[in-house]
Amino acid sequence: MQITINGVTTDVDHQVTVADLVSRHAQVRSRIAVALNAEVVPRSQWETTHAAPGDSIELLTAAAGG
């Protein structure tokens, strides 16, 4: 199925979870926030939240600075 990750259309397995996507696309899991179709997915729900065809996922990394 196709979903969009950070603006790029990508083919993924039908049973992919948010946790799977974070593992594949984020270097540092501890500073990541995830939005699925513009709704924040709490870290406690990453393992049980599945992507569906056409979903839009944003993986956001916190950065220190000023």
PyMOL Python script that loads the backbone (N, CA, C, O; Angstrom):
from pymol import cmd

cmd.read_pdbstr("""\
ATOM      1  N   MET A   1       0.850  -1.179   0.000  1.00  0.00           N
ATOM      2  CA  MET A   1       0.000   0.000   0.000  1.00  0.00           C
ATOM      3  C   MET A   1       0.888   1.231   0.000  1.00  0.00           C
ATOM      4  O   MET A   1       2.069   1.154   0.340  1.00  0.00           O
ATOM      5  N   GLN A   2       0.328   2.347  -0.376  1.00  0.00           N
ATOM      6  CA  GLN A   2       1.080   3.598  -0.403  1.00  0.00           C
ATOM      7  C   GLN A   2       0.617   4.541   0.700  1.00  0.00           C
ATOM      8  O   GLN A   2      -0.577   4.740   0.922  1.00  0.00           O
ATOM      9  N   ILE A   3       1.605   5.112   1.383  1.00  0.00           N
ATOM     10  CA  ILE A   3       1.363   6.171   2.357  1.00  0.00           C
ATOM     11  C   ILE A   3       2.371   7.280   2.070  1.00  0.00           C
ATOM     12  O   ILE A   3       3.295   7.099   1.277  1.00  0.00           O
ATOM     13  N   THR A   4       2.191   8.411   2.710  1.00  0.00           N
ATOM     14  CA  THR A   4       3.132   9.515   2.560  1.00  0.00           C
ATOM     15  C   THR A   4       3.850   9.712   3.879  1.00  0.00           C
ATOM     16  O   THR A   4       3.221   9.888   4.922  1.00  0.00           O
ATOM     17  N   ILE A   5       5.191   9.681   3.823  1.00  0.00           N
ATOM     18  CA  ILE A   5       6.010   9.889   5.013  1.00  0.00           C
ATOM     19  C   ILE A   5       6.849  11.133   4.789  1.00  0.00           C
ATOM     20  O   ILE A   5       7.698  11.176   3.899  1.00  0.00           O
ATOM     21  N   ASN A   6       6.602  12.137   5.603  1.00  0.00           N
ATOM     22  CA  ASN A   6       7.312  13.420   5.482  1.00  0.00           C
ATOM     23  C   ASN A   6       7.283  13.951   4.054  1.00  0.00           C
ATOM     24  O   ASN A   6       8.290  14.440   3.541  1.00  0.00           O
ATOM     25  N   GLY A   7       6.119  13.851   3.419  1.00  0.00           N
ATOM     26  CA  GLY A   7       5.927  14.414   2.094  1.00  0.00           C
ATOM     27  C   GLY A   7       6.339  13.527   0.930  1.00  0.00           C
ATOM     28  O   GLY A   7       6.202  13.932  -0.225  1.00  0.00           O
ATOM     29  N   VAL A   8       6.841  12.328   1.204  1.00  0.00           N
ATOM     30  CA  VAL A   8       7.294  11.417   0.155  1.00  0.00           C
ATOM     31  C   VAL A   8       6.390  10.190   0.122  1.00  0.00           C
ATOM     32  O   VAL A   8       6.227   9.514   1.138  1.00  0.00           O
ATOM     33  N   THR A   9       5.798   9.896  -1.042  1.00  0.00           N
ATOM     34  CA  THR A   9       4.951   8.714  -1.184  1.00  0.00           C
ATOM     35  C   THR A   9       5.827   7.469  -1.148  1.00  0.00           C
ATOM     36  O   THR A   9       6.835   7.380  -1.850  1.00  0.00           O
ATOM     37  N   THR A  10       5.423   6.504  -0.312  1.00  0.00           N
ATOM     38  CA  THR A  10       6.225   5.318  -0.051  1.00  0.00           C
ATOM     39  C   THR A  10       5.345   4.082  -0.043  1.00  0.00           C
ATOM     40  O   THR A  10       4.211   4.138   0.431  1.00  0.00           O
ATOM     41  N   ASP A  11       5.848   2.964  -0.559  1.00  0.00           N
ATOM     42  CA  ASP A  11       5.160   1.682  -0.463  1.00  0.00           C
ATOM     43  C   ASP A  11       5.561   0.996   0.833  1.00  0.00           C
ATOM     44  O   ASP A  11       6.746   0.910   1.154  1.00  0.00           O
ATOM     45  N   VAL A  12       4.570   0.506   1.581  1.00  0.00           N
ATOM     46  CA  VAL A  12       4.816  -0.204   2.840  1.00  0.00           C
ATOM     47  C   VAL A  12       3.899  -1.415   2.925  1.00  0.00           C
ATOM     48  O   VAL A  12       2.942  -1.531   2.159  1.00  0.00           O
ATOM     49  N   ASP A  13       4.196  -2.321   3.863  1.00  0.00           N
ATOM     50  CA  ASP A  13       3.351  -3.484   4.113  1.00  0.00           C
ATOM     51  C   ASP A  13       2.007  -3.049   4.685  1.00  0.00           C
ATOM     52  O   ASP A  13       1.906  -1.993   5.308  1.00  0.00           O
ATOM     53  N   HIS A  14       0.984  -3.859   4.475  1.00  0.00           N
ATOM     54  CA  HIS A  14      -0.358  -3.522   4.964  1.00  0.00           C
ATOM     55  C   HIS A  14      -0.457  -3.491   6.487  1.00  0.00           C
ATOM     56  O   HIS A  14      -1.295  -2.767   7.024  1.00  0.00           O
ATOM     57  N   GLN A  15       0.354  -4.236   7.181  1.00  0.00           N
ATOM     58  CA  GLN A  15       0.259  -4.304   8.639  1.00  0.00           C
ATOM     59  C   GLN A  15       1.263  -3.406   9.352  1.00  0.00           C
ATOM     60  O   GLN A  15       1.522  -3.601  10.540  1.00  0.00           O
ATOM     61  N   VAL A  16       1.832  -2.429   8.652  1.00  0.00           N
ATOM     62  CA  VAL A  16       2.862  -1.577   9.247  1.00  0.00           C
ATOM     63  C   VAL A  16       2.273  -0.726  10.368  1.00  0.00           C
ATOM     64  O   VAL A  16       1.177  -0.179  10.253  1.00  0.00           O
ATOM     65  N   THR A  17       3.040  -0.632  11.458  1.00  0.00           N
ATOM     66  CA  THR A  17       2.633   0.205  12.586  1.00  0.00           C
ATOM     67  C   THR A  17       3.468   1.470  12.616  1.00  0.00           C
ATOM     68  O   THR A  17       4.482   1.575  11.926  1.00  0.00           O
ATOM     69  N   VAL A  18       3.038   2.419  13.412  1.00  0.00           N
ATOM     70  CA  VAL A  18       3.816   3.642  13.605  1.00  0.00           C
ATOM     71  C   VAL A  18       5.189   3.284  14.169  1.00  0.00           C
ATOM     72  O   VAL A  18       6.191   3.870  13.759  1.00  0.00           O
ATOM     73  N   ALA A  19       5.250   2.342  15.093  1.00  0.00           N
ATOM     74  CA  ALA A  19       6.538   1.922  15.663  1.00  0.00           C
ATOM     75  C   ALA A  19       7.469   1.388  14.581  1.00  0.00           C
ATOM     76  O   ALA A  19       8.665   1.676  14.602  1.00  0.00           O
ATOM     77  N   ASP A  20       6.934   0.611  13.630  1.00  0.00           N
ATOM     78  CA  ASP A  20       7.740   0.103  12.514  1.00  0.00           C
ATOM     79  C   ASP A  20       8.315   1.259  11.702  1.00  0.00           C
ATOM     80  O   ASP A  20       9.494   1.254  11.349  1.00  0.00           O
ATOM     81  N   LEU A  21       7.488   2.233  11.412  1.00  0.00           N
ATOM     82  CA  LEU A  21       7.917   3.373  10.595  1.00  0.00           C
ATOM     83  C   LEU A  21       8.988   4.195  11.302  1.00  0.00           C
ATOM     84  O   LEU A  21       9.951   4.639  10.678  1.00  0.00           O
ATOM     85  N   VAL A  22       8.815   4.394  12.598  1.00  0.00           N
ATOM     86  CA  VAL A  22       9.818   5.135  13.365  1.00  0.00           C
ATOM     87  C   VAL A  22      11.146   4.378  13.331  1.00  0.00           C
ATOM     88  O   VAL A  22      12.204   4.979  13.141  1.00  0.00           O
ATOM     89  N   SER A  23      11.088   3.065  13.516  1.00  0.00           N
ATOM     90  CA  SER A  23      12.314   2.259  13.500  1.00  0.00           C
ATOM     91  C   SER A  23      13.033   2.343  12.160  1.00  0.00           C
ATOM     92  O   SER A  23      14.263   2.370  12.119  1.00  0.00           O
ATOM     93  N   ARG A  24      12.293   2.384  11.084  1.00  0.00           N
ATOM     94  CA  ARG A  24      12.880   2.405   9.738  1.00  0.00           C
ATOM     95  C   ARG A  24      13.377   3.782   9.309  1.00  0.00           C
ATOM     96  O   ARG A  24      14.344   3.887   8.555  1.00  0.00           O
ATOM     97  N   HIS A  25      12.717   4.839   9.787  1.00  0.00           N
ATOM     98  CA  HIS A  25      12.989   6.167   9.233  1.00  0.00           C
ATOM     99  C   HIS A  25      13.605   7.167  10.201  1.00  0.00           C
ATOM    100  O   HIS A  25      13.967   8.268   9.786  1.00  0.00           O
ATOM    101  N   ALA A  26      13.733   6.820  11.468  1.00  0.00           N
ATOM    102  CA  ALA A  26      14.280   7.771  12.438  1.00  0.00           C
ATOM    103  C   ALA A  26      15.564   7.207  13.047  1.00  0.00           C
ATOM    104  O   ALA A  26      15.614   6.043  13.445  1.00  0.00           O
ATOM    105  N   GLN A  27      16.585   8.033  13.113  1.00  0.00           N
ATOM    106  CA  GLN A  27      17.848   7.589  13.679  1.00  0.00           C
ATOM    107  C   GLN A  27      17.806   7.546  15.203  1.00  0.00           C
ATOM    108  O   GLN A  27      18.366   6.640  15.819  1.00  0.00           O
ATOM    109  N   VAL A  28      17.148   8.517  15.802  1.00  0.00           N
ATOM    110  CA  VAL A  28      17.063   8.588  17.259  1.00  0.00           C
ATOM    111  C   VAL A  28      15.601   8.544  17.669  1.00  0.00           C
ATOM    112  O   VAL A  28      14.871   9.514  17.467  1.00  0.00           O
ATOM    113  N   ARG A  29      15.173   7.438  18.239  1.00  0.00           N
ATOM    114  CA  ARG A  29      13.768   7.247  18.586  1.00  0.00           C
ATOM    115  C   ARG A  29      13.329   8.116  19.770  1.00  0.00           C
ATOM    116  O   ARG A  29      12.149   8.449  19.883  1.00  0.00           O
ATOM    117  N   SER A  30      14.249   8.480  20.638  1.00  0.00           N
ATOM    118  CA  SER A  30      13.874   9.186  21.864  1.00  0.00           C
ATOM    119  C   SER A  30      13.411  10.618  21.640  1.00  0.00           C
ATOM    120  O   SER A  30      12.716  11.177  22.488  1.00  0.00           O
ATOM    121  N   ARG A  31      13.784  11.228  20.510  1.00  0.00           N
ATOM    122  CA  ARG A  31      13.410  12.628  20.281  1.00  0.00           C
ATOM    123  C   ARG A  31      12.462  12.767  19.097  1.00  0.00           C
ATOM    124  O   ARG A  31      12.535  13.749  18.358  1.00  0.00           O
ATOM    125  N   ILE A  32      11.581  11.804  18.911  1.00  0.00           N
ATOM    126  CA  ILE A  32      10.675  11.781  17.765  1.00  0.00           C
ATOM    127  C   ILE A  32       9.236  12.023  18.230  1.00  0.00           C
ATOM    128  O   ILE A  32       8.808  11.511  19.264  1.00  0.00           O
ATOM    129  N   ALA A  33       8.518  12.797  17.458  1.00  0.00           N
ATOM    130  CA  ALA A  33       7.069  12.932  17.606  1.00  0.00           C
ATOM    131  C   ALA A  33       6.464  12.480  16.283  1.00  0.00           C
ATOM    132  O   ALA A  33       7.062  12.670  15.224  1.00  0.00           O
ATOM    133  N   VAL A  34       5.272  11.880  16.346  1.00  0.00           N
ATOM    134  CA  VAL A  34       4.626  11.350  15.155  1.00  0.00           C
ATOM    135  C   VAL A  34       3.236  11.944  15.016  1.00  0.00           C
ATOM    136  O   VAL A  34       2.467  12.000  15.976  1.00  0.00           O
ATOM    137  N   ALA A  35       2.925  12.390  13.793  1.00  0.00           N
ATOM    138  CA  ALA A  35       1.572  12.837  13.464  1.00  0.00           C
ATOM    139  C   ALA A  35       1.045  11.944  12.349  1.00  0.00           C
ATOM    140  O   ALA A  35       1.708  11.757  11.329  1.00  0.00           O
ATOM    141  N   LEU A  36      -0.129  11.404  12.543  1.00  0.00           N
ATOM    142  CA  LEU A  36      -0.801  10.566  11.552  1.00  0.00           C
ATOM    143  C   LEU A  36      -2.030  11.324  11.091  1.00  0.00           C
ATOM    144  O   LEU A  36      -2.960  11.547  11.867  1.00  0.00           O
ATOM    145  N   ASN A  37      -2.033  11.720   9.825  1.00  0.00           N
ATOM    146  CA  ASN A  37      -3.125  12.532   9.277  1.00  0.00           C
ATOM    147  C   ASN A  37      -3.389  13.763  10.146  1.00  0.00           C
ATOM    148  O   ASN A  37      -4.530  14.087  10.478  1.00  0.00           O
ATOM    149  N   ALA A  38      -2.289  14.436  10.501  1.00  0.00           N
ATOM    150  CA  ALA A  38      -2.305  15.694  11.266  1.00  0.00           C
ATOM    151  C   ALA A  38      -2.744  15.538  12.718  1.00  0.00           C
ATOM    152  O   ALA A  38      -3.018  16.538  13.381  1.00  0.00           O
ATOM    153  N   GLU A  39      -2.817  14.318  13.228  1.00  0.00           N
ATOM    154  CA  GLU A  39      -3.147  14.070  14.629  1.00  0.00           C
ATOM    155  C   GLU A  39      -1.949  13.424  15.307  1.00  0.00           C
ATOM    156  O   GLU A  39      -1.417  12.433  14.807  1.00  0.00           O
ATOM    157  N   VAL A  40      -1.517  13.973  16.440  1.00  0.00           N
ATOM    158  CA  VAL A  40      -0.383  13.422  17.170  1.00  0.00           C
ATOM    159  C   VAL A  40      -0.735  12.022  17.684  1.00  0.00           C
ATOM    160  O   VAL A  40      -1.818  11.791  18.222  1.00  0.00           O
ATOM    161  N   VAL A  41       0.217  11.095  17.501  1.00  0.00           N
ATOM    162  CA  VAL A  41       0.053   9.733  18.009  1.00  0.00           C
ATOM    163  C   VAL A  41       0.920   9.616  19.262  1.00  0.00           C
ATOM    164  O   VAL A  41       2.145   9.704  19.168  1.00  0.00           O
ATOM    165  N   PRO A  42       0.309   9.419  20.433  1.00  0.00           N
ATOM    166  CA  PRO A  42       1.108   9.273  21.654  1.00  0.00           C
ATOM    167  C   PRO A  42       2.056   8.078  21.542  1.00  0.00           C
ATOM    168  O   PRO A  42       1.705   7.050  20.963  1.00  0.00           O
ATOM    169  N   ARG A  43       3.234   8.221  22.090  1.00  0.00           N
ATOM    170  CA  ARG A  43       4.239   7.157  22.058  1.00  0.00           C
ATOM    171  C   ARG A  43       3.663   5.832  22.580  1.00  0.00           C
ATOM    172  O   ARG A  43       4.034   4.765  22.090  1.00  0.00           O
ATOM    173  N   SER A  44       2.783   5.889  23.546  1.00  0.00           N
ATOM    174  CA  SER A  44       2.189   4.672  24.118  1.00  0.00           C
ATOM    175  C   SER A  44       1.311   3.925  23.113  1.00  0.00           C
ATOM    176  O   SER A  44       0.955   2.771  23.349  1.00  0.00           O
ATOM    177  N   GLN A  45       0.957   4.567  21.993  1.00  0.00           N
ATOM    178  CA  GLN A  45       0.097   3.937  20.986  1.00  0.00           C
ATOM    179  C   GLN A  45       0.831   3.577  19.695  1.00  0.00           C
ATOM    180  O   GLN A  45       0.210   3.085  18.752  1.00  0.00           O
ATOM    181  N   TRP A  46       2.126   3.811  19.638  1.00  0.00           N
ATOM    182  CA  TRP A  46       2.885   3.529  18.419  1.00  0.00           C
ATOM    183  C   TRP A  46       2.792   2.064  18.002  1.00  0.00           C
ATOM    184  O   TRP A  46       2.640   1.770  16.816  1.00  0.00           O
ATOM    185  N   GLU A  47       2.881   1.149  18.953  1.00  0.00           N
ATOM    186  CA  GLU A  47       2.881  -0.291  18.637  1.00  0.00           C
ATOM    187  C   GLU A  47       1.526  -0.777  18.129  1.00  0.00           C
ATOM    188  O   GLU A  47       1.465  -1.773  17.409  1.00  0.00           O
ATOM    189  N   THR A  48       0.463  -0.108  18.481  1.00  0.00           N
ATOM    190  CA  THR A  48      -0.880  -0.572  18.121  1.00  0.00           C
ATOM    191  C   THR A  48      -1.561   0.264  17.047  1.00  0.00           C
ATOM    192  O   THR A  48      -2.666  -0.063  16.615  1.00  0.00           O
ATOM    193  N   THR A  49      -0.914   1.338  16.615  1.00  0.00           N
ATOM    194  CA  THR A  49      -1.491   2.202  15.582  1.00  0.00           C
ATOM    195  C   THR A  49      -0.957   1.779  14.217  1.00  0.00           C
ATOM    196  O   THR A  49       0.246   1.839  13.962  1.00  0.00           O
ATOM    197  N   HIS A  50      -1.868   1.349  13.342  1.00  0.00           N
ATOM    198  CA  HIS A  50      -1.498   0.899  12.002  1.00  0.00           C
ATOM    199  C   HIS A  50      -1.793   1.982  10.969  1.00  0.00           C
ATOM    200  O   HIS A  50      -2.757   2.738  11.088  1.00  0.00           O
ATOM    201  N   ALA A  51      -0.940   2.033   9.962  1.00  0.00           N
ATOM    202  CA  ALA A  51      -1.169   2.942   8.844  1.00  0.00           C
ATOM    203  C   ALA A  51      -2.162   2.300   7.881  1.00  0.00           C
ATOM    204  O   ALA A  51      -2.231   1.076   7.766  1.00  0.00           O
ATOM    205  N   ALA A  52      -2.917   3.129   7.203  1.00  0.00           N
ATOM    206  CA  ALA A  52      -3.884   2.677   6.198  1.00  0.00           C
ATOM    207  C   ALA A  52      -3.501   3.309   4.854  1.00  0.00           C
ATOM    208  O   ALA A  52      -2.805   4.324   4.821  1.00  0.00           O
ATOM    209  N   PRO A  53      -3.952   2.713   3.758  1.00  0.00           N
ATOM    210  CA  PRO A  53      -3.633   3.285   2.444  1.00  0.00           C
ATOM    211  C   PRO A  53      -4.019   4.768   2.371  1.00  0.00           C
ATOM    212  O   PRO A  53      -5.116   5.165   2.762  1.00  0.00           O
ATOM    213  N   GLY A  54      -3.088   5.565   1.861  1.00  0.00           N
ATOM    214  CA  GLY A  54      -3.345   6.992   1.698  1.00  0.00           C
ATOM    215  C   GLY A  54      -3.032   7.843   2.908  1.00  0.00           C
ATOM    216  O   GLY A  54      -3.128   9.068   2.838  1.00  0.00           O
ATOM    217  N   ASP A  55      -2.654   7.220   4.026  1.00  0.00           N
ATOM    218  CA  ASP A  55      -2.337   7.997   5.225  1.00  0.00           C
ATOM    219  C   ASP A  55      -1.131   8.891   4.992  1.00  0.00           C
ATOM    220  O   ASP A  55      -0.273   8.604   4.157  1.00  0.00           O
ATOM    221  N   SER A  56      -1.084   9.978   5.748  1.00  0.00           N
ATOM    222  CA  SER A  56       0.041  10.892   5.745  1.00  0.00           C
ATOM    223  C   SER A  56       0.679  10.863   7.128  1.00  0.00           C
ATOM    224  O   SER A  56       0.015  11.114   8.134  1.00  0.00           O
ATOM    225  N   ILE A  57       1.958  10.558   7.170  1.00  0.00           N
ATOM    226  CA  ILE A  57       2.690  10.443   8.430  1.00  0.00           C
ATOM    227  C   ILE A  57       3.804  11.470   8.432  1.00  0.00           C
ATOM    228  O   ILE A  57       4.554  11.590   7.464  1.00  0.00           O
ATOM    229  N   GLU A  58       3.907  12.208   9.522  1.00  0.00           N
ATOM    230  CA  GLU A  58       5.015  13.137   9.710  1.00  0.00           C
ATOM    231  C   GLU A  58       5.826  12.650  10.901  1.00  0.00           C
ATOM    232  O   GLU A  58       5.288  12.468  11.993  1.00  0.00           O
ATOM    233  N   LEU A  59       7.119  12.440  10.689  1.00  0.00           N
ATOM    234  CA  LEU A  59       8.042  12.076  11.759  1.00  0.00           C
ATOM    235  C   LEU A  59       8.848  13.336  12.062  1.00  0.00           C
ATOM    236  O   LEU A  59       9.616  13.808  11.224  1.00  0.00           O
ATOM    237  N   LEU A  60       8.670  13.865  13.241  1.00  0.00           N
ATOM    238  CA  LEU A  60       9.279  15.144  13.620  1.00  0.00           C
ATOM    239  C   LEU A  60      10.351  14.914  14.681  1.00  0.00           C
ATOM    240  O   LEU A  60      10.131  14.192  15.653  1.00  0.00           O
ATOM    241  N   THR A  61      11.501  15.529  14.485  1.00  0.00           N
ATOM    242  CA  THR A  61      12.606  15.388  15.413  1.00  0.00           C
ATOM    243  C   THR A  61      12.789  16.675  16.194  1.00  0.00           C
ATOM    244  O   THR A  61      12.851  17.765  15.625  1.00  0.00           O
ATOM    245  N   ALA A  62      12.876  16.526  17.516  1.00  0.00           N
ATOM    246  CA  ALA A  62      13.126  17.685  18.366  1.00  0.00           C
ATOM    247  C   ALA A  62      14.598  18.070  18.228  1.00  0.00           C
ATOM    248  O   ALA A  62      15.474  17.206  18.189  1.00  0.00           O
ATOM    249  N   ALA A  63      14.856  19.361  18.156  1.00  0.00           N
ATOM    250  CA  ALA A  63      16.223  19.841  18.037  1.00  0.00           C
ATOM    251  C   ALA A  63      16.463  20.942  19.059  1.00  0.00           C
ATOM    252  O   ALA A  63      15.625  21.823  19.248  1.00  0.00           O
ATOM    253  N   ALA A  64      17.605  20.883  19.706  1.00  0.00           N
ATOM    254  CA  ALA A  64      17.975  21.919  20.670  1.00  0.00           C
ATOM    255  C   ALA A  64      18.490  23.137  19.906  1.00  0.00           C
ATOM    256  O   ALA A  64      18.995  23.025  18.789  1.00  0.00           O
ATOM    257  N   GLY A  65      18.355  24.250  20.510  1.00  0.00           N
ATOM    258  CA  GLY A  65      18.862  25.465  19.867  1.00  0.00           C
ATOM    259  C   GLY A  65      18.197  26.698  20.435  1.00  0.00           C
ATOM    260  O   GLY A  65      17.435  26.634  21.399  1.00  0.00           O
ATOM    261  N   GLY A  66      18.493  27.775  19.837  1.00  0.00           N
ATOM    262  CA  GLY A  66      17.929  28.986  20.386  1.00  0.00           C
ATOM    263  C   GLY A  66      17.634  30.027  19.377  1.00  0.00           C
ATOM    264  O   GLY A  66      17.150  31.104  19.724  1.00  0.00           O
TER     265      GLY A  66
END
""", "prot")
cmd.dss("prot")
cmd.show_as("cartoon", "prot")
cmd.util.cbc("prot")
cmd.orient("prot")
